[in-house]
Amino acid sequence: MGRSRTNPAPTAPATARGRRTRDALLAAGRELLETRGWPGFTPERVAQAAGVSYGTFYTYFESKDDLLRSVVRTVAEEMFTDSLVAPDTADDPYVRILESNRGYLRAWRNASRVLRLVEQGADSDDTLRGLLLEVRERYVRRGAEGLRRLQEAGLADSGLDPRLTAIVLGAMVEQMAHVIYSLREPLDEEQVVNHMSKLWAAAIGLRERP
């Protein structure tokens, strides 16, 4: 990973122009990651792609690692937002599972290029591994909270550990996203969503609402 500079860490931009410049650097960094991989992800190239000077990069980011963390967190936020379930499905637990799985696959597809790069380096880099765990934790927490509510309503197996169950079932969906979009297994996305959702519902012992 990149070497941090010795100057004080940059602060958040206080002006609209500063926010636009920082957003431009973020967008340039993400585009370079997606199109050129690690070799293209340097402060010099990011600054050039954003149309700013090399020194300007360090006004907004402490290092290449700092920019990478911001890019991954931006991607994670987009994924989390894209996979949110519409409020009008709240009364049907199975439909919520179905829509959540559909949303996750769609979100993973849009973020897959960045995520694949981070996954490749996570085995040997603690920063990258931590970023992946940070992204995953948001989904695990949401899945655990959803299962806990179903258990309290008497609609799911009360003997299941919510967090562990969310990790296991989330890994199923995550791996299927990898199979479809990274390995390009010729599977019908809607059929996969339906099948995964049936497996998810069966695994938690989902029962109909009284």
ABEGO torsion letter per residue (X at the ends): XBBBBABBBBBBBABAAAAAAAAAAAAAAAAAAAAAEAAABBAAAAAAAAGBBAAAAAAABABAAAAAAAAAAAAAAAAAAAABBBAAAAABAAAAAAAAAAAAAAAAAAAAAAAAAAAAAAAABAAAAAAAAAAAAAAAAAAAAAAAAAAAAGABBAABBAAAAAAAAAAAAAAAAAAAAAAGBBBBAAAAAAAAAAAAAAAAGBBBBX
